[in-house]
Amino acid sequence: MLLRARFIYPVSAPPIEDGFIRVKGEIISEMGAWSDCKDQDGVEDLGEVILMPGLVNAHCHLDYTDFAGKIPPPDSFTQWLKEMVSLKADVGNSTHCESWLTGSQQAVAHGITTLGNIESQRNLLPELWAATPLRIISFIELILLKAENDAAQVVDELRCWLSDYRPPRGKIGISPHAPYTTKLELLRECARLSGVPVAMHVAESAEEDDMFRNGEGAMWQMLQSAGRDMSDCGDSSPLDGVNATGLLNDRMLLVHGNYLNSKDIVQIADSQVSVVHCPRSHEYFGHRSFPAKDFRDAGVNLCLGTDSLATMSDAGAQLELFSEMQQFRHQNPDFSNEDLVGMVAVNAARALGMQGQVGCLRTGACADLIALSYDGEIRKIEEAIVSHQGPVDSVMIGGEWVRKFMEAA
């Protein structure tokens, strides 16, 4: 397959005006300026578009897609947790699957081709994987906080499951949910799963920070009443227990990190942990300013994700990354448009352990491409991408068109 476009934007390299990409099977076999293309037979000319890598959403909860607008912005994070428990109580398997698939369809329509998703129902995954073209990194969620729970047994059972299942495109990871919902024994067992990517919500809320640093607050009271051992609370960072168990390394994706201090950020940088920030979710909760510049200055790999639509007050919100980039730009004007595109492409690919495979255009990379209509100047390509509204024109995943302009019209 030979594609020609007004602009080819690799993200990992400068844009090419009047360029081409040749696809062989599921990968990019050749790319460059059209004038350098030796065999031009059978070309599909896409015209006035930016042809670029599919976007990479580093953090999502697809199964909460249908919760958009269900919970007004809460007074506290703990209140939101209680609302979520109530909403999830009424969700059966069919409803779970419908919401998951709706989210996956929204993601593809808006140019997301690779997605890191937190999975709460692993038994349903084989049928869900088969129903989407998305390249999925499924992080299996683990929640275990009571002393009597057997962490070794839970992880052994998961290890067996991991050996039997894998998405057609992508891979499996694990997600010990958060420091406040996982006991240290579970985190130690997770650290022993060598080679498995890890995603974990850490320091998301002020209540979590208050629980660990001060041993008090609404979250402390809720979890103490639920039977959690609170001996790790009172004089520590939410990150300390995670670090002590050996989970902090280059396989870990730390989700949110809204309430980390300078010492924590240095530890994250030293451990080569990636951090994913979800700007619209952050705004919904009214969290303090996200320390994006501190992470960047420390050399942390920072990327963007959508979180779930359960953290959107607008019932019409969609799972898409353009609004995340726009919200982040509003909150962090010292980041360039080039920085922002990198955070939903090369940075996010690195965070998911897929650098060089997705989130960039290069020989040997996955042929995951999107096209955006554009007839402007080459120097304004990044601005056009960040400012884009709505679905994209075309989407290719693994060398196959899954969305074309004529279908979207």
C-alpha distance (Angstrom), angle and dihedral (degrees) to the residues before:
residue distance angle dihedral
M1 . . .
L2 3.80 . .
L3 3.83 121.1 .
R4 3.80 127.8 -171.1
A5 3.81 124.8 -168.0
R6 3.79 139.8 171.9
F7 3.81 88.3 -116.8
I8 3.80 132.6 19.0
Y9 3.80 110.8 -164.2
P10 3.83 112.6 -171.1
V11 3.87 92.5 179.8
S12 3.81 87.8 -148.7
A13 3.83 89.2 64.2
P14 3.83 137.8 25.5
P15 3.82 118.5 -71.9
I16 3.80 120.6 -91.9
E17 3.80 119.7 -138.2
D18 3.81 113.9 -140.7
G19 3.76 94.6 4.6
F20 3.78 140.8 162.1
I21 3.79 139.8 -144.1
R22 3.78 123.7 -160.5
V23 3.80 116.8 -155.6
K24 3.77 123.4 -158.6
G25 3.78 114.2 -173.5
E26 3.81 106.6 -46.3
I27 3.81 99.0 -21.5
I28 3.79 141.2 68.4
S29 3.80 108.1 -103.4
E30 3.81 99.9 177.9
M31 3.80 140.6 1.0
G32 3.78 140.3 168.8
A33 3.80 143.5 99.6
W34 3.80 115.5 -16.0
S35 3.79 90.3 -124.6
D36 3.82 88.3 62.3
C37 3.81 94.7 50.9
K38 3.83 106.6 112.9
D39 3.80 101.1 -167.7
Q40 3.82 110.2 38.9
D41 3.81 98.2 169.0
G42 3.81 118.0 127.7
V43 3.79 95.5 13.9
E44 3.82 119.8 171.2
D45 3.80 104.6 -146.5
L46 3.82 109.1 -152.7
G47 3.79 92.5 -172.5
E48 3.80 125.0 -157.4
V49 3.79 99.5 13.8
I50 3.77 142.9 112.6
L51 3.80 106.6 -119.5
M52 3.79 107.5 -158.9
P53 3.80 141.3 150.5
G54 3.77 117.8 -71.1
L55 3.79 113.1 -96.9
V56 3.79 120.2 -99.8
N57 3.82 117.6 -137.9
A58 3.80 104.3 -160.1
H59 3.81 97.5 -168.9
C60 3.79 132.1 29.1
H61 3.82 144.6 139.6
L62 3.80 103.1 -146.6
D63 3.79 93.7 -179.5
Y64 3.83 91.2 64.4
T65 3.83 93.9 56.9
D66 3.80 93.8 107.9
F67 3.82 90.4 53.6
A68 3.82 90.8 75.6
G69 3.79 108.8 135.1
K70 3.81 93.4 2.6
I71 3.83 95.6 112.4
P72 3.82 118.7 45.4
P73 3.83 113.6 -140.8
P74 3.82 102.0 -68.7
D75 3.78 130.1 -132.6
S76 3.81 89.6 -123.9
F77 3.79 140.8 8.3
T78 3.80 90.0 -116.9
Q79 3.79 89.7 56.7
W80 3.81 88.9 52.7
L81 3.82 91.0 51.1
K82 3.79 90.1 54.5
E83 3.82 91.0 48.4
M84 3.81 89.8 50.7
V85 3.81 92.6 50.7
S86 3.80 88.3 53.1
L87 3.83 93.6 48.3
K88 3.81 93.9 46.7
A89 3.80 92.1 50.8
D90 3.80 89.7 73.5
V91 3.82 96.6 47.0
G92 3.80 116.1 107.5
N93 3.80 127.1 -172.5
S94 3.81 95.8 -89.8
T95 3.81 92.8 49.2
H96 3.81 90.1 47.3
C97 3.81 90.8 52.9
E98 3.81 94.0 45.7
S99 3.80 91.5 52.8
W100 3.83 92.6 45.2
L101 3.80 91.9 51.1
T102 3.81 93.4 44.9
G103 3.80 88.4 54.8
S104 3.78 92.4 48.0
Q105 3.81 90.9 51.3
Q106 3.81 91.6 49.8
A107 3.80 90.3 49.5
V108 3.81 94.2 51.9
A109 3.81 92.6 45.5
H110 3.80 89.1 55.6
G111 3.78 95.5 49.3
I112 3.80 102.0 -95.3
T113 3.79 109.4 141.3
T114 3.82 100.6 163.9
L115 3.79 123.1 43.3
G116 3.80 135.5 -179.7
N117 3.79 105.5 -147.5
I118 3.81 132.5 -174.1
E119 3.81 107.7 -133.1
S120 3.79 120.8 -153.8
Q121 3.84 97.3 173.0
R122 3.79 108.7 45.8
N123 3.82 93.4 171.6
L124 3.83 89.1 67.4
L125 3.81 96.1 49.8
P126 3.82 101.7 91.0
E127 3.82 92.2 60.9
L128 3.81 92.1 42.2
W129 3.80 94.0 50.0
A130 3.79 89.5 51.7
A131 3.81 91.1 53.8
T132 3.82 99.2 56.5
P133 3.81 134.1 57.6
L134 3.83 90.2 -148.8
R135 3.78 120.0 123.1
I136 3.81 97.8 -122.4
I137 3.77 131.9 -162.2
S138 3.81 100.6 -167.0
F139 3.80 113.2 -158.7
I140 3.81 108.1 -161.2
E141 3.80 108.2 -137.1
L142 3.81 119.6 -129.6
I143 3.82 124.0 -168.9
L144 3.80 118.2 179.5
L145 3.77 123.4 148.0
K146 3.81 111.1 143.7
A147 3.80 120.1 96.3
E148 3.80 93.8 -127.4
N149 3.82 94.2 57.4
D150 3.82 113.8 105.9
A151 3.82 106.5 -128.8
A152 3.82 94.8 -176.5
Q153 3.81 91.9 54.6
V154 3.80 92.5 48.2
V155 3.80 92.7 51.7
D156 3.82 93.4 42.8
E157 3.80 89.8 54.9
L158 3.79 90.0 48.4
R159 3.82 91.1 48.5
C160 3.80 89.7 56.8
W161 3.80 91.3 48.5
L162 3.82 91.3 49.3
S163 3.79 90.4 55.9
D164 3.82 91.6 56.4
Y165 3.82 104.1 42.0
R166 3.79 137.7 53.7
P167 3.82 132.3 154.0
P168 3.84 116.8 -106.7
R169 3.82 87.5 -116.6
G170 3.78 119.0 25.3
K171 3.79 133.6 10.6
I172 3.80 146.5 -94.9
G173 3.78 127.6 -95.0
I174 3.78 136.3 167.9
S175 3.78 131.2 -115.9
P176 3.79 118.0 -161.8
H177 3.78 90.5 -163.4
A178 3.81 105.0 -129.3
P179 3.82 140.4 -39.0
Y180 3.80 90.2 -97.7
T181 3.84 94.7 53.5
T182 3.82 100.1 40.5
K183 3.77 127.7 64.4
L184 3.78 119.3 -136.5
E185 3.82 93.7 -108.4
L186 3.80 89.1 61.7
L187 3.80 92.1 50.7
R188 3.81 91.0 50.4
E189 3.79 90.8 51.7
C190 3.81 90.6 48.4
A191 3.81 90.4 51.7
R192 3.82 88.2 59.0
L193 3.81 92.0 61.5
S194 3.79 94.6 95.8
G195 3.79 119.0 -151.3
V196 3.81 94.9 11.3
P197 3.82 116.7 125.0
V198 3.80 115.6 -123.6
A199 3.81 131.8 -152.4
M200 3.80 122.0 -173.7
H201 3.80 135.5 172.9
V202 3.81 106.1 -126.7
A203 3.82 131.3 174.9
E204 3.78 92.5 -7.3
S205 3.81 99.4 148.8
A206 3.77 143.5 30.0
E207 3.82 88.8 -120.0
E208 3.81 91.0 57.2
D209 3.80 89.6 49.0
D210 3.81 90.8 49.5
M211 3.81 91.3 48.7
F212 3.79 95.0 54.5
R213 3.80 102.2 33.1
N214 3.81 98.6 38.6
G215 3.82 106.6 17.9
E216 3.79 93.1 -127.1
G217 3.79 145.3 84.0
A218 3.80 139.3 79.1
M219 3.80 96.0 -56.1
W220 3.82 92.0 48.2
Q221 3.81 90.5 52.2
M222 3.83 93.7 46.4
L223 3.81 94.6 50.1
Q224 3.78 95.4 40.3
S225 3.80 87.4 55.4
A226 3.81 89.4 49.3
G227 3.81 91.4 58.6
R228 3.79 101.3 -101.2
D229 3.83 116.9 154.2
M230 3.83 101.7 -114.9
S231 3.81 97.4 -170.9
D232 3.82 91.5 110.3
C233 3.82 91.0 61.2
G234 3.77 130.8 87.1
D235 3.78 107.6 53.0
S236 3.79 109.8 29.3
S237 3.78 145.6 77.8
P238 3.82 119.1 -105.8
L239 3.81 83.4 -115.6
D240 3.82 97.5 57.0
G241 3.79 98.4 79.4
V242 3.79 92.1 44.8
N243 3.79 90.0 52.2
A244 3.81 93.3 47.5
T245 3.81 91.7 57.1
G246 3.80 94.9 55.1
L247 3.80 97.8 -111.7
L248 3.79 95.6 123.5
N249 3.80 107.0 96.5
D250 3.81 141.7 106.5
R251 3.84 91.4 -72.2
M252 3.80 91.9 63.5
L253 3.78 127.2 95.7
L254 3.80 109.9 -162.9
V255 3.79 109.8 -152.8
H256 3.82 119.7 -143.9
G257 3.84 105.4 -20.5
N258 3.80 90.3 -172.4
Y259 3.81 96.2 151.6
L260 3.79 104.3 40.6
N261 3.80 120.6 127.8
S262 3.81 129.3 -141.1
K263 3.82 92.9 -88.5
D264 3.81 90.5 52.8
I265 3.80 91.9 49.0
V266 3.80 91.9 52.3
Q267 3.82 89.1 50.9
I268 3.81 90.7 51.2
A269 3.80 91.9 49.2
D270 3.80 92.5 47.7
S271 3.81 90.8 49.9
Q272 3.85 92.7 49.3
V273 3.80 90.8 -125.0
S274 3.82 116.2 162.6
V275 3.81 120.4 -134.1
V276 3.80 126.6 -148.5
H277 3.80 120.0 -158.1
C278 3.82 123.4 -163.6
P279 3.84 106.8 -157.2
R280 3.81 100.5 -171.5
S281 3.80 92.3 47.1
H282 3.81 89.1 47.4
E283 3.80 90.3 53.5
Y284 3.81 92.5 46.4
F285 3.82 92.1 58.0
G286 3.80 94.2 41.9
H287 3.81 92.5 -128.1
R288 3.78 120.7 177.3
S289 3.81 116.4 -89.0
F290 3.78 111.6 -61.1
P291 3.85 110.8 -116.6
A292 3.80 93.9 -127.3
K293 3.80 95.4 145.8
D294 3.82 91.3 49.0
F295 3.80 90.6 53.6
R296 3.80 91.8 46.9
D297 3.81 93.8 47.1
A298 3.82 89.7 50.5
G299 3.81 90.5 53.7
V300 3.81 96.5 -111.8
N301 3.80 116.9 158.3
L302 3.82 101.1 -116.4
C303 3.80 123.7 -168.6
L304 3.80 139.6 164.2
G305 3.79 134.0 -113.6
T306 3.78 137.7 174.4
D307 3.82 100.5 -127.1
S308 3.82 107.7 -158.5
L309 3.78 131.0 -45.6
A310 3.81 87.1 -119.2
T311 3.81 83.1 82.9
M312 3.80 93.6 57.7
S313 3.80 121.7 89.7
D314 3.84 91.1 -161.1
A315 3.80 110.4 87.2
G316 3.81 88.4 -154.8
A317 3.81 95.3 56.4
Q318 3.80 116.5 128.5
L319 3.80 133.2 -150.9
E320 3.80 98.6 -106.0
L321 3.79 137.9 129.4
F322 3.80 102.0 -141.9
S323 3.82 91.3 77.5
E324 3.81 89.0 46.4
M325 3.81 90.6 55.5
Q326 3.80 91.5 46.5
Q327 3.81 92.5 49.2
F328 3.80 91.1 47.4
R329 3.82 91.2 49.6
H330 3.80 89.8 52.0
Q331 3.81 90.7 51.8
N332 3.82 96.3 39.6
P333 3.82 110.8 33.2
D334 3.82 92.8 168.2
F335 3.83 90.3 70.8
S336 3.80 113.6 89.0
N337 3.80 125.6 -130.1
E338 3.80 87.0 -111.5
D339 3.83 88.5 56.4
L340 3.80 90.8 51.0
V341 3.80 95.1 50.7
G342 3.80 89.1 48.9
M343 3.81 89.7 54.4
V344 3.83 91.3 60.9
A345 3.80 94.3 39.4
V346 3.83 127.1 25.9
N347 3.83 95.8 12.8
A348 3.80 93.2 48.0
A349 3.81 91.2 46.1
R350 3.81 89.6 53.5
A351 3.81 90.6 48.2
L352 3.81 89.8 55.7
G353 3.81 93.2 46.0
M354 3.81 92.7 -109.4
Q355 3.80 102.5 108.3
G356 3.78 113.1 154.2
Q357 3.80 90.9 17.0
V358 3.81 101.9 70.2
G359 3.79 135.8 9.2
C360 3.81 92.6 46.3
L361 3.78 140.9 61.4
R362 3.79 114.9 -123.6
T363 3.78 138.9 125.7
G364 3.79 108.4 -73.5
A365 3.83 95.5 21.1
C366 3.79 122.3 123.1
A367 3.80 112.5 -84.1
D368 3.80 92.6 -118.0
L369 3.81 105.2 143.0
I370 3.79 140.0 163.2
A371 3.79 130.8 -165.9
L372 3.80 125.6 -146.8
S373 3.81 121.4 -171.1
Y374 3.80 109.4 -113.6
D375 3.80 135.0 154.7
G376 3.80 98.6 169.4
E377 3.79 134.9 103.7
I378 3.79 124.2 -56.3
R379 3.81 91.5 -124.7
K380 3.82 91.3 61.0
I381 3.80 98.4 51.3
E382 3.82 95.9 108.1
E383 3.81 91.0 49.3
A384 3.81 90.3 51.3
I385 3.80 91.6 50.9
V386 3.80 95.6 48.3
S387 3.81 92.5 45.4
H388 3.81 95.2 47.3
Q389 3.81 116.2 129.8
G390 3.78 127.2 -155.3
P391 3.81 132.3 -8.6
V392 3.80 121.9 -13.8
D393 3.80 124.6 -114.3
S394 3.80 100.9 -116.7
V395 3.79 139.1 2.8
M396 3.80 129.7 -162.7
I397 3.82 122.9 -173.0
G398 3.78 121.8 -176.0
G399 3.80 92.6 -9.1
E400 3.82 95.1 -52.8
W401 3.79 127.3 105.8
V402 3.80 108.2 -122.0
R403 3.80 94.5 170.6
K404 3.82 127.0 25.7
F405 3.79 131.8 -173.3
M406 3.79 93.8 -113.4
E407 3.83 90.3 52.9
A408 3.82 92.4 49.0
A409 3.81 95.0 49.6
